[in-house]
Amino acid sequence: MTTDIPTDESQTPTNDQLDELVEQRIQQATADLHERIADLEREVEDLRDELANERDARRKAESRLAEREETVTTEHDARLSALEAKANGTRSMIAELQSRELEKSAHLQYDNVEPNIMDELLDVDGERVERITKDNGNQYARLPGEEDALDRGGAVARSTADLLPIQRLARYDDEMLASVTNRKPDELAAKAWRERDDPGRYNLWTSGSSGWRVYLKSSDLADWIRANEEGVSKNYAQELARRTLDAMTELSKHRLITTQKKRTTDGLTYKENVVVLTEEADLPGEPSLGETGGPATDEVAG
């Protein structure tokens, strides 16, 4: 119940009436505040429910996405595995057919013999396949020395067996070269031989005269070794250069000769070792000085 305050000036409210009015106003404000708080609490609860629902929906969506990704990945892996199995089966089948044909003295077009089949899957006597060039200019794979039973492509122009050891080694890439050579000087000799086709003032080999095609100085070889071999000291490079020159003469079956040449440095004259390719040297598969070039040959694979 609300107490009315007298409006007549002659009726002055008593203290009790004022106290009662203040109490009523406080109670009303408190009730309004409680109601507002309750409304806010309901809004907060509703927001919490919405957030929980959104989080649940997100978790379900993420779970569905993960399941879909797993399904796609599984299907992709399964298809890839099936394709790889089919490809490997095909390679094995081709390798078996090629192996048997090679053993029947077939000469196969070299481009049709895949490198991975040749390196890993071919199963032939001796485990070696030779790449040759015939009169028609095409390259073929055969078992070493086997003549073509069908006599196609003409005679063999030159085979790998005709090449010098240094020529064969020089045709390998660096990784294969390191695996097939037992001595560092042999490996360096093959690498240095590759540089022979580009002689010049600032290159490893120098163009010669008076019967020398090209020559290689020990000092230039030592500098080249230091520039191309990691962690080689100056003294060790000089030792390697000396041993590499010896290896070059051995691997060339002495088509290369070792001699000495005068060198002037700081006004002083020295003699240093050089390896020389003379004009008369006979290099299999390469023309002599003044001749035209013949067909090139390549390495034995296998």
C-alpha positions in Angstrom: 0.0 0.0 0.0 1.3 3.5 -0.9 1.0 6.3 1.6 -0.2 9.6 0.1 1.5 12.7 1.3 -1.0 15.5 2.2 -1.1 18.2 -0.5 -2.8 20.8 1.7 -0.2 23.2 3.1 -2.0 23.0 6.4 -1.3 19.3 6.6 2.4 18.8 7.1 3.6 15.1 6.7 5.0 13.6 9.8 8.4 11.9 10.0 6.8 8.5 10.0 5.0 9.3 6.8 8.2 10.4 5.2 10.1 7.3 6.4 7.3 5.2 5.0 7.4 6.9 1.6 11.2 6.5 1.3 10.9 2.9 2.2 8.3 2.4 -0.5 10.4 4.1 -3.1 13.4 1.9 -2.1 11.4 -1.2 -2.3 10.0 -0.3 -5.7 13.5 0.5 -7.1 14.8 -2.7 -5.7 12.0 -4.7 -7.3 12.7 -3.0 -10.6 16.4 -3.7 -10.3 15.8 -7.4 -9.5 13.5 -7.7 -12.5 16.1 -6.1 -14.7 18.8 -8.4 -13.4 16.6 -11.4 -14.0 16.0 -10.2 -17.6 19.8 -9.9 -18.1 20.4 -13.3 -16.6 17.9 -14.8 -19.0 19.6 -13.0 -22.0 23.0 -14.3 -20.8 21.7 -17.8 -20.6 20.1 -17.6 -24.0 23.5 -16.3 -25.4 25.3 -19.2 -23.7 22.8 -21.7 -25.2 23.3 -20.1 -28.7 27.1 -20.2 -28.3 27.0 -23.8 -27.1 24.8 -24.7 -30.1 27.2 -22.9 -32.5 30.2 -24.7 -31.0 28.5 -28.0 -31.3 27.6 -27.3 -34.9 31.2 -26.3 -35.6 32.5 -29.5 -34.0 30.1 -31.5 -36.1 31.1 -29.7 -39.3 34.8 -30.1 -38.5 34.2 -33.8 -37.8 32.4 -34.2 -41.1 35.2 -32.3 -42.9 37.8 -34.5 -41.3 35.9 -37.7 -42.3 35.6 -36.4 -45.9 39.3 -35.5 -46.1 40.2 -38.9 -44.7 37.9 -40.6 -47.2 39.4 -38.6 -50.1 43.0 -39.3 -48.9 42.2 -43.0 -48.5 40.7 -43.2 -51.9 43.6 -41.2 -53.5 46.2 -43.4 -51.8 44.3 -46.5 -52.9 44.1 -45.4 -56.5 47.8 -44.3 -56.4 48.9 -47.6 -55.0 46.8 -49.4 -57.6 48.4 -47.3 -60.4 51.9 -47.9 -59.0 51.3 -51.6 -58.7 50.0 -51.7 -62.3 53.0 -49.6 -63.5 55.4 -51.8 -61.7 53.8 -54.9 -63.0 54.0 -53.5 -66.6 57.7 -52.6 -66.1 58.4 -56.1 -64.8 56.6 -57.6 -67.8 58.5 -55.4 -70.2 61.8 -56.1 -68.4 61.2 -59.9 -68.7 60.3 -59.7 -72.4 63.3 -57.5 -73.1 65.6 -59.7 -71.1 64.5 -62.8 -73.0 64.8 -61.0 -76.3 68.3 -59.7 -75.5 69.3 -63.3 -74.6 68.1 -64.3 -78.1 70.7 -61.8 -79.5 68.1 -59.1 -80.2 69.3 -55.5 -80.6 66.7 -53.2 -79.0 66.3 -49.5 -79.8 68.1 -47.9 -76.9 65.4 -45.3 -76.3 62.9 -48.1 -75.7 64.9 -49.5 -72.8 63.9 -47.5 -69.8 66.9 -46.5 -67.5 65.1 -47.9 -64.4 64.4 -51.1 -66.1 67.9 -51.4 -67.3 69.4 -50.6 -63.9 67.1 -52.7 -61.7 64.9 -55.1 -63.6 66.7 -56.6 -66.5 67.7 -60.2 -65.8 70.3 -61.2 -68.3 73.4 -63.4 -68.3 76.4 -61.4 -67.0 74.1 -58.6 -65.8 75.5 -56.2 -68.4 73.9 -54.5 -71.4 76.0 -52.7 -74.0 74.9 -49.5 -75.9 76.2 -49.5 -79.5 75.9 -47.3 -82.5 75.2 -48.9 -85.9 75.9 -47.7 -89.5 72.4 -46.2 -89.7 73.4 -43.8 -86.8 70.9 -45.3 -84.4 71.8 -46.6 -80.9 70.9 -50.0 -79.7 71.1 -52.1 -76.5 72.5 -55.6 -76.7 74.3 -58.2 -74.7 78.1 -57.4 -75.0 79.4 -58.8 -78.3 76.1 -60.3 -79.5 75.4 -60.0 -83.2 71.8 -59.1 -84.3 70.0 -62.2 -85.4 67.8 -60.1 -87.7 70.7 -58.1 -89.1 68.9 -54.7 -88.9 70.6 -51.3 -88.9 73.8 -52.4 -90.5 77.0 -53.3 -88.9 78.1 -52.1 -85.5 80.1 -48.9 -86.0 81.8 -49.1 -82.7 81.1 -50.7 -79.3 81.9 -49.8 -75.8 84.5 -52.5 -75.6 86.6 -50.6 -78.1 86.9 -47.6 -75.9 89.8 -46.8 -73.6 89.2 -47.1 -69.8 89.5 -43.3 -69.4 86.9 -42.8 -72.2 84.5 -45.1 -70.6 84.9 -43.6 -67.1 84.5 -40.0 -68.5 81.0 -40.9 -69.9 79.6 -41.6 -66.4 78.0 -38.9 -64.4 79.8 -37.8 -61.2 77.7 -40.0 -58.9 78.2 -43.1 -60.9 81.8 -42.3 -61.5 82.5 -42.1 -57.7 80.8 -45.5 -57.3 82.8 -47.4 -60.0 86.2 -46.0 -59.3 88.3 -47.3 -56.3 90.9 -44.6 -56.4 90.5 -40.8 -56.2 93.1 -40.2 -58.9 91.1 -42.4 -61.3 88.0 -40.4 -60.7 89.8 -37.1 -61.1 91.5 -38.4 -64.3 88.1 -39.1 -65.9 86.7 -35.7 -64.8 89.8 -34.0 -66.2 89.5 -35.9 -69.5 86.0 -34.4 -70.0 87.5 -30.9 -69.9 89.8 -31.8 -72.9 87.2 -30.6 -75.5 87.5 -27.0 -74.4 91.2 -26.1 -74.4 92.2 -22.4 -74.0 94.2 -19.9 -72.0 92.0 -19.9 -69.0 90.9 -23.6 -69.1 92.3 -26.8 -67.7 93.8 -28.0 -71.0 96.1 -25.9 -73.3 96.2 -26.2 -77.1 99.6 -27.5 -78.2 101.9 -27.2 -81.2 104.7 -29.1 -82.8 103.0 -32.5 -82.6 100.9 -31.8 -79.4 97.1 -31.6 -79.8 96.6 -30.5 -76.2 98.5 -30.8 -72.9 97.7 -30.5 -69.2 100.1 -28.9 -66.7 100.5 -30.3 -63.2 100.1 -26.8 -61.6 96.9 -26.1 -63.5 95.6 -29.5 -62.5 96.4 -28.9 -58.8 94.5 -25.5 -59.0 91.6 -27.2 -60.7 91.4 -29.9 -58.0 91.4 -27.3 -55.2 88.6 -25.4 -57.0 86.4 -28.5 -57.5 87.2 -30.7 -54.6 86.0 -29.6 -51.2 88.5 -29.4 -48.3 91.6 -30.1 -50.3 94.8 -28.3 -49.1 97.4 -26.9 -51.5 99.9 -29.6 -50.7 97.4 -32.4 -51.0 96.2 -30.9 -54.3 99.7 -31.0 -55.7 100.1 -34.7 -54.6 96.7 -35.5 -56.1 97.7 -33.8 -59.3 100.9 -35.9 -59.6 99.0 -39.1 -59.0 96.2 -38.1 -61.4 98.6 -37.5 -64.2 99.9 -41.1 -63.6 96.4 -42.4 -63.6 95.6 -40.6 -66.9 98.5 -42.3 -68.7 97.5 -45.7 -67.3 93.8 -45.3 -68.1 94.5 -44.1 -71.6 96.8 -47.2 -72.1 99.6 -44.7 -72.7 97.9 -42.8 -75.5 98.6 -39.9 -73.2 102.3 -39.4 -72.4 103.9 -37.7 -69.4 106.8 -35.4 -70.0 108.2 -32.1 -68.6 107.7 -28.5 -69.8 109.6 -25.4 -68.9 107.7 -22.8 -66.9 108.9 -19.3 -66.0 107.6 -17.7 -62.8 108.9 -14.6 -61.1 111.9 -14.6 -63.4 112.9 -18.1 -62.6 112.6 -21.1 -64.9 111.2 -24.4 -63.7 110.3 -27.8 -65.2 107.0 -29.2 -64.4 105.2 -32.4 -65.3 102.6 -32.3 -68.1 100.4 -34.9 -69.7 100.3 -34.7 -73.5 97.8 -35.9 -76.1 99.9 -36.0 -79.3 98.6 -35.6 -82.9 99.5 -39.2 -83.6 97.6 -40.7 -80.7 94.9 -43.1 -81.7 91.7 -42.6 -79.7 88.9 -45.2 -80.4 85.8 -43.5 -81.5 87.5 -40.2 -82.1 89.1 -38.9 -85.3 92.8 -38.5 -85.6 94.0 -35.0 -86.3 92.6 -33.9 -89.7 90.1 -36.8 -90.0 86.4 -36.5 -89.9 84.6 -37.8 -86.9 82.9 -41.2 -86.7 79.9 -42.2 -84.7 80.1 -41.9 -80.9 79.6 -44.7 -78.5 78.3 -44.8 -75.0 78.7 -46.6 -71.7 77.9 -50.1 -70.7 74.8 -50.0 -68.6 73.8 -52.5 -66.0 
